[in-house]
């Protein structure tokens, strides 16, 4: 409470002093080390020019990002003035006092969350969810989608063989079951003298990989995190018959689709497998699409994109992406808020999209020219309309690790049954919420 | 120190300090010299240990600075000792520990025995053999990941060459049956040279005269090996086992790099599990209890082993 009060005072002080700070500061922005971060460095040059502040960046590779940055926040470190933290950190960031609450600042600067894609506001900014308490500005919209080798799909001999085998055209799958057929069709196939495989999917064990992958199957088969009528009641929702079927589907996809040795793959490995021509399909976050288009081997029209296909219970996709927050331990909060004000401007957001950053601003994505501005733009819009996210509770790391263990143990190691894995997950999550005092 | 240098130091000591020191007893002076080391030891080793023991009786979580830690008594210890997951990580650790030690001692001793025979290029071969242990474990883990890659990995091709199997038909780090062996092979490759060096030191410490006497007594090479070489090198072998045992009990980097503890929990060793509890799940109190249990286990086993080692040396 004391920290929140201090943060509010700091915000107030900034507002009283006016939007432009007199003193040039050296601001550090912390984020993951990936392509969009490079785009942000480029974008931020404009801020440096206009504000006189100097921007420094601390980028950490994804597998270590959460470890490194949560350590920093938990220890009250002053390394980061601005944090583009993962969406699931928002609960912990808010409740532990790591982030500055931005409501007063938004009101004073006429920044309204109505201007952003609703799913990104809920996913990246709000805590508690569904309440108008904002701890971040949506910075980078992201969602899991699929990339496929359009050039392979268009080959007449493959189309004919596929039609003969499955009785339908080889094209973008409408359902997850169709996707599995395609993965199976390409598995071990010889294309241009090379053995290729079906689909690169998320299987990583150490951080969040397999969870970010399996949820794309679970959601579409009927998995729910909790009883919509009774928060934290998980029995029958996490381990519902549909959820069990979804988990079995993901294991079946792992058993037929990916290249050998892909038992611990996440974003980077999937990108490598796809760009090197090993796989016909890859599951990955949308952030990779600009890089795919620019790649000499698979870009320039050779690749296509589609949202996560539907399952028996609907069509959903795992939300990725992040919001940008001001770190409560920063001594340069005024300058950090200045950065957020600058970043929220429509022209900066438009430039952000041009550079390869996925803007969450409606003015950008609802622009008539947006859908045709890039080959993947429409898929991004379609995908952002069907997102669901993992728990964003303060205990998210606990919840995530439990899921990583249970799912990896069943899908990759082949231990037990899907029902046992999900029953075990309910047990572990129940203990975690009991420890948290929420059950 | 000679009398002359003592006089020199005494003359160089400023008069006021000399007066102050002269008033102190030898015991006090000794304490003054030892105090900084004791202070450092207390600050860096003893205090954290006591603090960890204290935390192990609470539900403290370092990522919840706003929440008061509650005293939970022995609950953390009860939960750990009744957790089947922790027992399976203990089993994985025991499997890794036993096999790496067995293989490293056997191969290391054999290499040392060969290197101890004087031959041309002896020094060059020694240098080549010890190269792996000079690498960083993270680097070793990384390149063994490539070696084990089913489609392009050299390891799979070598196995395929000898067995006729398809290299892409098995995955050393993705298969529950093979992954424990994958980490054992990589660790053995890296640390066998260390064991070899210790064994070599042991072999070179045996005087030639003993073998000459055995030759005079017409003892066969086989007999010399079992009745002279092995008993005299045994303390060194046991030392190597102690070092590798302690090191591998806390093995982390190589395995994380290679398998991440997977598939499932197959290669999740206790140190990896402890790190997850402490710095990913942030269950500080629980992980403190876990650390205390591991500390007591290692300390107890090492104490018994050191006693045995002392007895062997005294023989």
Contacts between the chains, C-beta under 8 A, distances in Angstrom:
chain1	res1	chain2	res2	distance
A	1	B	66	7.6
A	3	B	66	7.8
A	66	B	280	7.8
A	67	B	279	6.4
A	67	B	280	6.7
A	70	B	63	6.9
A	70	B	282	7.9
A	71	B	279	6.9
A	74	B	62	5.7
A	74	B	63	4.6
A	74	B	65	7.4
A	74	B	282	7.2
A	76	B	65	7.5
A	92	B	63	6.7
A	95	B	66	7.4
A	96	B	63	6.6
A	96	B	64	6.4
A	96	B	65	6.3
A	96	B	66	6.3
A	97	B	65	7.5
A	97	B	66	6.5
A	195	B	151	7.8
A	195	B	168	7.5
A	204	B	260	7.2
A	205	B	259	7.9
A	205	B	260	4.5
A	205	B	261	6.2
A	205	B	262	3.9
A	205	B	263	7.3
A	206	B	256	7.1
A	206	B	260	4.0
A	206	B	261	6.9
A	206	B	262	8.0
A	259	B	150	7.9
A	259	B	151	6.8
A	260	B	150	3.8
A	260	B	151	6.3
A	260	B	168	4.6
A	260	B	169	7.4
A	260	B	170	7.9
A	260	B	171	5.5
A	260	B	174	7.5
A	261	B	148	7.4
A	261	B	149	5.5
A	261	B	150	4.1
A	261	B	151	6.8
A	261	B	153	7.8
A	261	B	171	4.4
A	261	B	173	7.2
A	261	B	174	5.5
A	262	B	174	7.2
A	263	B	171	6.3
A	263	B	173	6.6
A	263	B	174	3.1
A	263	B	175	7.9
A	263	B	262	6.5
A	263	B	263	5.1
A	264	B	173	7.1
A	264	B	174	7.2
A	264	B	259	6.9
A	264	B	260	5.3
A	264	B	262	5.8
A	264	B	263	7.7
A	278	B	151	7.7
A	394	B	63	7.9
A	394	B	64	7.3
A	397	B	63	7.7
A	397	B	280	5.8
A	397	B	281	6.0
A	397	B	282	6.4
A	398	B	281	4.8
A	398	B	282	7.4
A	398	B	283	7.5
A	401	B	276	6.3
A	401	B	280	5.7
A	401	B	281	5.6
A	405	B	85	7.9
A	405	B	264	7.7
A	405	B	265	6.5
A	408	B	262	5.7
A	408	B	263	6.7
A	408	B	264	5.5
A	409	B	264	3.6
A	409	B	265	6.1
A	410	B	264	7.8
A	412	B	174	7.1
A	412	B	262	6.2
A	412	B	263	4.2
A	412	B	264	6.2
A	413	B	176	4.8
A	413	B	262	7.0
A	413	B	263	4.2
A	413	B	264	2.8
A	413	B	265	7.5
A	413	B	266	6.0
A	414	B	176	6.7
A	414	B	264	8.0
A	415	B	176	7.5
A	415	B	264	5.5
A	435	B	59	7.3
